[in-house]
Amino acid sequence: MTTLILLSLALCLVLPHASLAQQGLGEPWVAQRRLGYRSQCQLERLTALEPTRRVPSEAGFTEYFDQYNEQFQCAGVAAQRRTIQPKGLLLPSFSNAPTLTYIVQGRGITGTVIPGCPETFQSPQQGFEQQLEEEVAGQSQQFRDEHQRIQFFREGDVIALPAGVAHWCYNNGEVPVVTITVSDPSSNANQLDRQHREFLLAGREKRSQEESAETEERFRQHMGKNLLSGFELELLAEALGVDKQVVRRVQSQNDNRGEIVRVERGLQVLQPSRRSTEQEAQEQEREEREQAQESRECPYQSNGLEEAYCTLKNKQNIGNPVRADFYNPRAGRLTTLNSQKLPILRFIQLSAEKGVLRRNAIIAPHWRINAHSVIYALTGSCRMQVVGHRGRTVFDGELRQGQLVVVPQHHVVIKKAQSEQFEWITFNTHENAIANHVVGKTSSLRGLPVEVLMNSYNISREEARRLKFNRGNEMFIFSPRFEREQQSNNVLKTVTEN
């Protein structure tokens, strides 16, 4: 028995280094980032970006940020914002890159189609004998449907999708669904070039009325009809087993509705009854605790293809204040989402965090040790500065609602809320992005001896103590100045007395 326990522990230690998954060979969904893109980050100046291209549809529109911008080229990612009107259906499609989507507003249902996984949602069946008799008689009275899992989503959810997995989305609410999506075409999951591409399985993309000839030419390779429209009519009819008239409709030859269509009578699909928010939250918290325990015991263990791909959870809510990882009642809160909380992110190789700041509150200066970051403003505005190599300020300005900034790895960033409440979502290019804080509890300055600070900055012992302890026990999220001064004096007094 002891031998088996020791062997299990040894496997947990060895697998992270020896498994094919870490080499991107054994796990087909693992999306490790390629190393050949490091030379793209020669940035002299960052800017707050807004979408440059808007593609309308019958029941919504999609706004694309310019993926050729040097900031996106540096991080190797692409971003888009999508609005789906009530009763709007986002037609099935897939991407050449793993993606993370944050639900900014609204609610609805979504489905994914993972290759090799069973259709677990099935309509009630008739008895076998009765069904057989009706089939023989050619007069079946009951339509039977089956499909892969459908799940609800709501504001604050993050949805992860591997590259090449078909998905769709429907707005069954009363307000528009708004999403912000970041894709990572620089991962090994994408064997094409590093440009983000969407492949439509239905419909066709409409041309924006605002596009110039130059913009149209630039994005021509990323737009057009669905994949099935490229096949010869008779050959596709034979493959699908339907007549040519149906194939013409499938190929969307005369369909001008775009990629988001309106379902006038509402979408009627097999789906479970929606549980109350309280029940859903309780179950999700229980699952998170179990997953966290499993990750601590053996972080890289895998229980087989079916568990890993067919039933693995790909959605989690980070908008609920109860889930905050950092909370300061005078300043705000921060909620992180990584592969320890949502294991599918091990395959996606992306992570996220949601932040909320009160007016004049500050996010401590920090840098990401192992990731680039895409910071998108959800509501309000903030003053933001980013400092790069050799102390060069590469961004000093305002980040407003609907704008984003790409912060390269190892660049130090600080944010101060200007509006009554500033909210943002950050997408990181690593499954477990690590932040190193300059000041505050567990920060770089707090970890240095006072003598080192004195000699490093040529300051007195008293000044070094204030520099080290002036933020008291605050971590990452700092309260406004007038509240902080009183708190830091109390902490400094306590340290001096000890």
N, C-alpha and C positions, 0 to 999 in steps of 0.2 A: 504494500500500500504506500509506504514511504517512498519507494522507488518511483511509483507512478506519479506522485505529487511533484517530486523533484524533476521528473521528465517533463511534466506539463509546464512548470516554471521555466525550464530551460528553453522549451519551444517558444514561449512568449518572448523571451529575450533574443532568441536567434532569428525568429521569423521576420522582424522588421528589417534585418540586414540581408537576409538570404532569400526572402520570398521573391518570386517573379513579379508579384504585384508592385513591389517597389521599383522594379526595373521597367514597369509599363508593359510587361510581356504576358503575365499570367492572368491579369484582370482586364477584360476588354473595355471596361468603362473608366479605368483609371486615366485621369487627364493631367499627367505631369507636364510642366512647362518646359519648352525647349530652351536650350542655353544660347542659341545663336542670335538671340535678340537683344543681348546686353548692350550692344554698341549703339542702340537707337536713342539713348537717353542723354543727348547733348543739348540740354535745355537751358537757355539763357533767361527765359521769362515764361511764367505761367499766366493764363488768363481764365476768367470765369466763362464757361462755355454754355451756349444754348443750342437747341436743335437748329439745323440748317436746311432740313428737307422734310416736307410734310406730305404724306401720301394719303388722300382721302378714300373712304369706302362708304358703302351704303349706310352702315350703322356705326360709324366711328372713323378714326384716323390714327395713323402711326407717324411719329416724329423721330427722325434719325439725327443723332449727333454725327458730325463729320469724322468718320473713322480714320481719315487720312491726316487729321490734325496731328501735329508732332507730339502732343501730350498722350493721345491714344496710341500712337506708334511706339512711344516710350514704354508704356505699360503693357502693350500687346493686347489691348482689349477694345471692345466696341460697346456703344450704349444706345438705347432707344426708349422712347416713352410712347405708350399706347393708351388710347381712350376708346372704350367700348360702351356704346349707348345701351340703355335698357332694352332687353330682348335682342341684343346683338350677339352674334355667334362668330367667334374668331375661327376661321376654317382650319382644318388640319394642316400642319406643316412640321418641318423639322429644321434644325440648324446644323451647320458644320462645326459648331463649338459648344462646349458646356456652358450653361447659363444659370444665373441667379436672377429671379424676379421678385421685386417687392411690391405688395399691393398698397398703393398710396391711398386709394379710396374705393369704396363699393364692396360688393360681395357677389358670389356666383358659384358656378361649378366648373370643374376642369377634369380632363381625362388625359392619360398618357397610354401609349401603345408600345410596350416593351417587347422586343422580339423573343419568341419562345415561351412567353408567359401565358397562362391559361385565361380564358374569358370567364372570370369568376362572378360576374353579374349576369344572372339568367332569369328570364321570366318563368312563371309557374308552368310546369309541363302537364299535359294530360296523361292519363294512364297509358302505359305502353301499348296495350292491346287496342284501346280506342284510337290512339294516334295512328297505329299501323293500319287499322281498318279504314280510317279516313284518308290516309295517304294512298292506299290502294284504290279507293273509290274516287280519288282525285277531288275531294270536297272538304279539305281541311278548313275548319271554321275558326281556328285560333292561330294568330300570328305569334311566333316564338322568336325572341331576340336574345342575344348574349353579347357581352363586350367586356373589355377589361375595366378595372376599377375606376369609379368616379368619386371625386371628393369635393367637399365644399371649401371655399376660401373666403376670407374676409379681410378687412383693412388691418394692416400690420403683419400679415403673413409673408413669409419668404418661401418661394417655391424653387426647388433645384431640379434641373433637367440635364441629363448627360447628352453629349453630342449624338445626333442621328436618331433621337427618340421622337417619334411623332406625338403631337399633342394638340389639344383644342381647348377652347374656353367659351363659356356662355354667361352672360350677365342676366341673372334672374332677379335682380334687385330693382329698386326704383330710382337710383341715381347712377350716373356713369361710373364704370370701373376705370380707374386710372392706374397704370403700372409703370414702373421704371425697371429696365432690364439691362444687365451687364453681361456680355458674352466674352469668352476667352479663346479667340482663334489661335493664340500662340501656344496652346497646349498640344501635347502629342496626340490627343484624340482627333485633331484635325490634320490630315495628311495633304491637304491642298495648300495654297499659299495662305498667308496670315490675314487675309481679309475675311470679314464675317459675311456669311451668305445664309439666306433663308430659302428653303426648298418647299414650294407649295404643293400639296397633294390635291387641292381643289381650288377653284376660283382663279382669279388672275389679278395681278397688281395693277391698279390704275395709275396713270401718270399725274403728277402734281401739276396744277394749273400755274403754280408760281415758279416752276423750274425754267431756268435759262437753258440755252443750247449747250453751254459748257457743262452745267450741272447734269443735264440729261445724259450727255456722253460719258461723264465721269461715273455715273451710277448705272449705266446701261446693263452691265454684266450682272448686277444684283437685282434686277427687276424683270418682270415678264409674266408668262403664263405658268400654269401648273405643270408638273413633270409629265403627266399622262398626255398632255396635248402634243408632245413631241413624237409620239408613236404613230405609225401608219394605222388608219382606221380599221381595216379588216383584220390585221394582225392583233390589234388590241381587243377587238370584239371577240375573236377566238380565244384569246387568253383569259378574258373576263367571263366568257360564257354568256354574253348578252347580245342583243341585236345592235345594229349600227346606230340606230336613233338614240339609244341610251348612251352609247359611246360618245356621240357628238355632244351630249349634255355633260358627260363626265369631263370631256376635254375643254369645256367652258369656252367654246369658240366665240359665242356671242354673249357671253356673260360679262356685264360691265358693273357688277356690284362691288368689286374689289375683294379684299381678303377678310372683311368683316361684314357679314350680311345680317339682315333683319329677319327674325322668325316671328311673323305676325301673330300666330296663335300660341306662341310659347313653345319651348323645346320639351318634348315628351320623351324622356329617357328613363331607363331603370336606375333608380338611386334610392339609398336608404333614407328614412325620415331624418330630418335635421334635429339633432339633440339640442337641448338648452345650452347656452353659453357656459353656465356653471359646470354642467356635467362634462362638456368637452374639455374645459380647462383642467378639471380634476384628472381626467384620464390622460391628458397630455403631460401633466406634471408627473404622474406615476410612471409613464413610459420614459420620460427624461431621466428620472432617478434610476430606473433599471438600466438604461443604456449607459449612464455615467458610471454605474457600478461595474458593468461588463467591461467598459473601456479601461477602468483602473486596474482590473484584474489581468487583462491581456489586451492591450490597445489594438493590436493588429490581427486579432483572430478573425477567421471567417467561417461561417457555418454552412457554406454551400451556396450554389448558384441561385436556388429558388429563394432562399432567405435574403441573399444579397441583392438580387435584382427584381424579383417579382413582388415581394412583400415589403421591401425596404421603404421606410417612411421618407417622403421627399418634401415635406411641408412643416413649417413651424412658425408660430406667431411670436414676434418680438416687440409688438406694439403695446402689449399689456404691461402696465407699470409694475405689477406683481412680480414679473420675471426679471426685473432690473438686477444687474450684477454690481453696479456702482450706484449709490443713491445718496444725495445730499439734499435735505429738505429746503435748504436756503439757496441751492444752486441748480439742481436738476438730476438727471439719471442717465445711465448708459446700460444698454443690454447687448450682449455679444452672442453671436451664433457661430459655432465652429463644429468641427467633426466630432468633438466629444459630446455635443448635444444633439447633433444631427449627422449620424454616421455616413450618410450618402455623400457628404461633402468630402470624404476621403477620395471618392471617385471624381468629384467635380473639381477639386483643388481650388475652391473659392470659399470665402467666408464673408460674414457681414456683421455690422453692429448698428444699432439705432440709438440716437442720442437726443436728449431734450435739455435745453438750457433756459433758465430764467434770465430776465434782463440784467445785463452787466456781469453775469456769471461767466467764468472762464474755463475752457478746457486746457489743462496744463500742457506746456510745450512737450512734444514727444515725437519720436520717430519709429517707423516700423522696421524691425530687424530683418524680416524675411518676406516682405511683400510691398508691392505698389498699392496705392489706395485711390478709389474713385469716390469722392465726397459729393453727394447730391443733396441740395437744400429742399426740404419738404414744405416747411412753412417758416415765415419770418425771414430774418436776415442776421448776419453776423459780420464782424470785422475779423479778417483772417490774414495771417502772415505765414509765409513758407520760406525757410532759409535752407539753401543748399550747400554745396561744397565750398570750403574756404570762407564761410560766412556771407555768401552772396544772397541777397534777398531776391527771390524769384517771383514772389507774389506778395502784394500788399494792397488789399482792397476789400470790397464788400462782396459777400456771397449771398444772393437773394433767392427766393423761392423759384424753383424751376431751373436753376443753374447748377453746374457741376464743375469741379476742379479735380484734375488728376495730380496726386502727390506722389512723386517717385520714391522708391525705397531709400531709406536713410536720410531723407529730407525732414527737417524739423518743422512742425506745424503748430500754431496756436490759434484758438478761436475765442472770440468774445461776443456774446449775444447783444445785438442792438435793439431788437424788437422785444415786445413783452414776453414772447416765447419763441425760441428758435429750435426747430426740429430738423434733423438730417439723418440720412442713411449712408453708411460707408460700405463699399464693396472692396474686399481685399483679395489679392491674387495668391493666397495661400490658405489651405484648409484650417490652419491654426495660426493666424497672424499674431505676432507678438509685438507689443508696444513697449518702448523704453521711455519712461518719463524723466524729465529733467529735474523737476521739483515736486515736493509732496511726499507723503508716506510711501515707502518702498521705491523711491526714485534714485537717480544717479547721485544727486547731491546729498541725499539723506544717507546713502551708503558709504560716503567718504569720511575719513577722520577730519576733525576740525583743523588739525595741523596742516593737513594736505590742502584744505580750502584756503587757509591763511597764506600759505606760500604760493599757491596757484594764482590767486587773485591779488596778492599783495595787500591784504586787509588785516585788520586787528582781530583778536580772538573774539571780542564781542560781536563784531560785524560778521565773522564767520559763523558764529552760533545763530545769529539772526537769519543769515542766508540759509542755513541748514534746517532750522526749525520754524521759520516764519509762517509756514502753512499748517502747522500743527499736525493733526491726524487726518487731514483731508487727503483724499486719493483721487487724482485725475480730474475731478470736477470741483472747481473752486468757487466759493461764495464771493459776492461782491466785496469791494475793498473795505467799506466801513464796518462790515460784519467780521471780516477777516482780521483786521487790526486788533480788535478786542480779543479774539480767539487766540491769535498768535502770541500776544502778550501773556496770556494765561499759561500757555504751553511753555514759553521761554522761562517764565517764573518757576514753573515746576521743575524744569531741567536744571536750572541754576541751584535750586534748593537741594536737589539730589546730588 
